Amino acid sequence: MNDAVLFEARDDGIAIITLNRPETRNALSKDVRQGLFSAWERFESDVNLRVAILTGAGEKAFCAGGDLKEMVERGLTVPPRDMFPVPYDSIELSKPTIAAVNGVAFAGGWMIAQACDLCVASTTAKFAVTEVKVGRSSPWASPLIHMIPQRIMMEILLTGKPITAHRAFEIGLINRVVEPEALMDAAILLASAIIEGAPLSVRAARETVMLATEMGRSAALEAARYASELCYNSADAQEGPRAFSEKRKPKWQGR
């Protein structure tokens, strides 16, 4: 880890990952990218951590996107496949993630927020895919078609104009909009709700959503049944109904 990205491992199973370059609006410079790669790997490898929250330091920006100065210096054309730490893409993760967007999420900032499973945003947040403004492209935005309507996606990508947090909520891009001072509490509350569930059930649920997104109906049903077998055959699958019948809180073992 480096000080460009902060990592907090909480006792409740939540990891908080913070982009820590507010003076550059948390742009994805080399040190931020390296810190993010390390943070995601640490989260995935720690069996005690079940949900990660990604946010940015400062009040102005979650992440303003790529480091344009670096792109000029490198003469960057097509970004290398492993250049940016994108959850579930260039970073393999098996656990849920939440973006807590505290300010602007432009270009690469939108990219990493979009890649997270869930998103909460401050009322001061703004979202934009600004690549058309600087002559770049946004192939990473293609999964948006499964999140928002086609014509809205088309307008966002073709114009590069930002949308507010309320508009992002209206079109289904984000899950919650809260006042700035309540952002982390809202993200932690959402993460805590996930942690209340059985670990293998949460994993199977996440896989079911992704399979349904990527496959046709019949293929997704078959694949989801297979993905759920580990959950059904676990000790937790017996503990849950038992705890319910005994009117007590279940004690999950994750196996």
C-alpha positions in Angstrom: 0.0 0.0 0.0 1.0 3.7 -0.4 -0.5 6.9 1.0 -2.2 7.6 -2.3 -4.8 5.0 -1.3 -5.9 4.4 2.3 -7.1 1.0 3.5 -9.2 0.5 6.6 -10.1 -3.0 7.7 -13.0 -2.7 10.1 -13.9 -5.3 12.7 -17.4 -5.7 11.2 -16.1 -7.2 8.0 -16.2 -4.0 6.0 -13.1 -2.6 4.2 -13.0 1.1 3.4 -10.7 2.0 0.5 -10.1 5.7 0.0 -8.5 7.5 -2.9 -6.2 9.9 -1.2 -5.1 12.6 -3.6 -7.7 15.4 -3.1 -5.2 18.0 -4.4 -5.5 16.3 -7.9 -9.2 15.4 -7.4 -8.1 11.8 -6.8 -7.2 11.3 -10.5 -5.9 7.9 -11.5 -2.2 8.7 -11.5 0.3 5.9 -11.3 0.6 5.9 -7.5 -3.2 5.9 -7.1 -3.5 3.0 -9.6 -0.8 1.0 -7.8 -2.4 1.7 -4.5 -5.8 0.5 -5.8 -4.4 -2.7 -7.2 -2.9 -3.4 -3.8 -6.1 -2.5 -1.9 -8.3 -4.7 -4.0 -5.9 -7.6 -3.6 -5.8 -7.1 0.1 -9.6 -7.0 0.4 -10.0 -10.2 -1.7 -7.4 -12.2 0.2 -8.6 -11.3 3.7 -11.2 -13.9 4.7 -12.5 -11.6 7.5 -13.5 -8.9 5.0 -16.8 -9.4 3.2 -17.8 -6.0 1.6 -15.6 -3.1 0.4 -16.6 0.5 0.2 -14.6 2.7 -2.3 -14.6 6.4 -1.8 -12.5 9.5 -2.3 -10.8 12.0 0.1 -12.0 15.6 0.2 -15.3 17.2 -0.6 -14.9 17.9 -4.3 -14.0 14.7 -6.1 -14.5 11.0 -5.9 -12.2 10.6 -8.9 -11.8 13.0 -11.8 -10.6 10.3 -14.1 -7.3 9.5 -15.7 -4.2 11.6 -15.3 -4.2 13.5 -18.6 -0.7 15.0 -18.0 0.6 11.4 -17.7 -1.2 10.4 -20.9 0.5 13.3 -22.8 3.9 12.4 -21.4 3.5 8.8 -22.3 1.9 9.5 -25.7 -0.7 7.0 -24.6 -2.8 5.4 -27.3 -4.8 2.3 -26.4 -4.5 1.8 -22.6 -2.9 -1.5 -21.7 -5.4 -4.0 -20.5 -4.0 -4.0 -17.0 -3.4 -0.3 -16.6 -6.5 0.5 -14.5 -7.7 -1.4 -11.4 -11.3 -2.1 -12.4 -13.2 -4.4 -10.1 -14.4 -7.6 -11.7 -12.5 -6.7 -14.8 -8.7 -6.2 -14.5 -9.2 -7.1 -10.8 -10.8 -10.5 -9.9 -13.1 -10.2 -6.9 -15.6 -12.6 -5.5 -17.1 -10.2 -2.9 -19.5 -7.3 -3.1 -18.3 -3.7 -3.5 -20.0 -0.4 -3.0 -18.9 3.0 -4.5 -19.5 5.9 -2.1 -19.3 8.9 -4.5 -18.5 12.1 -2.6 -18.0 14.5 -5.5 -17.3 14.4 -9.2 -16.9 11.0 -10.9 -15.7 11.8 -14.4 -14.3 9.5 -17.1 -12.2 6.9 -15.2 -13.9 8.0 -12.0 -17.2 7.0 -13.5 -15.5 3.8 -14.7 -14.5 2.6 -11.3 -17.8 3.6 -9.7 -19.7 1.8 -12.4 -17.7 -1.3 -11.9 -18.7 -1.6 -8.2 -21.8 -3.7 -7.5 -23.7 -0.9 -5.7 -23.4 2.9 -5.5 -24.4 5.6 -3.1 -23.8 9.2 -3.8 -23.7 12.6 -2.1 -26.2 15.2 -3.3 -23.1 17.1 -4.4 -21.8 14.3 -6.7 -21.8 14.6 -10.5 -21.2 11.9 -13.0 -19.8 12.2 -16.6 -18.2 10.2 -19.3 -16.1 13.0 -20.7 -13.9 11.1 -23.2 -15.5 12.9 -26.2 -14.2 16.2 -24.7 -10.6 15.1 -24.9 -10.5 12.9 -27.9 -10.4 9.6 -26.0 -12.8 6.7 -26.0 -14.8 4.8 -23.3 -15.1 1.1 -24.2 -15.4 0.3 -20.5 -18.8 2.0 -20.6 -20.4 -0.8 -22.6 -21.9 -2.6 -19.6 -24.0 0.6 -19.0 -26.5 -0.9 -21.4 -27.5 -3.3 -18.7 -28.0 -0.5 -16.1 -29.7 2.4 -17.9 -31.8 2.9 -21.1 -30.1 3.0 -24.4 -31.1 6.6 -25.4 -29.9 7.9 -22.0 -26.6 6.0 -22.4 -26.3 7.4 -25.9 -26.7 11.0 -24.7 -24.3 10.6 -21.8 -21.5 9.2 -24.1 -22.1 11.4 -27.1 -22.3 14.7 -25.2 -19.9 14.2 -22.4 -22.0 16.4 -20.2 -22.3 15.7 -16.5 -25.5 14.6 -14.7 -26.4 15.2 -11.1 -26.7 12.6 -8.4 -30.5 13.0 -8.4 -30.5 12.3 -12.2 -28.2 9.3 -11.8 -30.7 7.9 -9.2 -33.6 8.7 -11.5 -32.1 6.6 -14.4 -31.1 3.7 -12.1 -27.4 4.3 -12.1 -27.1 4.6 -8.3 -28.9 3.1 -5.3 -29.0 6.0 -2.8 -28.6 9.8 -2.7 -27.9 11.3 0.6 -26.5 14.5 2.1 -22.7 14.8 2.1 -22.4 14.3 5.8 -24.5 11.1 5.7 -22.6 9.4 2.8 -20.4 7.0 4.6 -23.1 6.1 7.1 -25.4 5.2 4.2 -22.6 3.1 2.5 -21.8 1.3 5.8 -25.5 0.7 6.5 -25.9 -0.9 3.0 -22.7 -2.9 3.5 -24.0 -4.1 7.0 -27.2 -5.2 5.4 -25.2 -7.4 3.0 -23.1 -8.8 5.8 -26.2 -9.9 7.7 -26.7 -12.5 5.0 -25.0 -15.9 4.8 -21.6 -15.4 3.0 -22.2 -18.2 0.5 -25.8 -17.0 -0.2 -24.5 -13.5 -0.9 -21.9 -14.9 -3.2 -24.4 -17.0 -5.1 -26.8 -14.0 -5.3 -24.1 -11.9 -6.8 -23.2 -14.6 -9.3 -26.9 -15.0 -10.2 -27.2 -11.3 -11.0 -24.1 -11.3 -13.2 -25.1 -14.5 -15.0 -28.5 -13.1 -15.7 -26.9 -10.0 -17.1 -24.6 -11.8 -19.4 -26.7 -14.7 -20.6 -30.1 -15.5 -22.1 -32.9 -16.7 -19.8 -32.4 -20.5 -20.1 -28.7 -20.4 -20.0 -28.7 -18.1 -17.0 -31.1 -20.4 -15.1 -28.9 -23.4 -15.7 -25.7 -21.6 -14.7 -27.3 -20.0 -11.6 -28.5 -23.4 -10.4 -24.9 -24.7 -10.7 -23.5 -21.6 -9.0 -26.0 -22.1 -6.1 -25.0 -25.8 -5.3 -22.2 -24.8 -2.9 -24.6 -22.6 -1.0 -27.4 -25.2 -0.8 -25.0 -27.9 0.4 -23.4 -25.8 3.1 -23.7 -25.9 6.8 -25.2 -22.4 6.7 -28.1 -23.6 4.6 -29.1 -25.8 7.6 -28.3 -23.1 10.2 -30.5 -20.5 8.6 -33.8 -22.4 8.8 -32.8 -23.8 12.2 -32.2 -20.3 13.6 -35.4 -19.0 12.1 -37.4 -21.8 13.7 -35.7 -21.2 17.0 -36.3 -17.5 16.8 -32.6 -16.5 17.1 -30.0 -14.8 15.0 -28.1 -17.2 12.7 -24.4 -17.9 13.3 -22.9 -18.0 9.8 -19.7 -20.0 9.2 -19.3 -19.4 5.5 -19.2 -23.1 4.8 
